[in-house]
């Protein structure tokens, strides 16, 4: 299954989310800072949505 890549512009956390989760954008929030208003779908250079084959198990960027 392909996951869409979502970045939080507040804390820099990058998450892989299933298309079903992204479809409910209003309920989506950052798994690190829990902010809702600064999320953005990452896109490739050609403008298509960036996808990955991995589950949502990303470590926050400032985790030690």
Secondary structure as GFF3:
##gff-version 3
##sequence-region A 1 64
A	DSSP	beta_strand	3	8	.	.	.	ID=ss1
A	DSSP	beta_strand	14	18	.	.	.	ID=ss2
A	DSSP	alpha_helix	19	23	.	.	.	ID=ss3
A	DSSP	three_ten_helix	25	27	.	.	.	ID=ss4
A	DSSP	beta_strand	39	41	.	.	.	ID=ss5
A	DSSP	beta_strand	51	52	.	.	.	ID=ss6
###
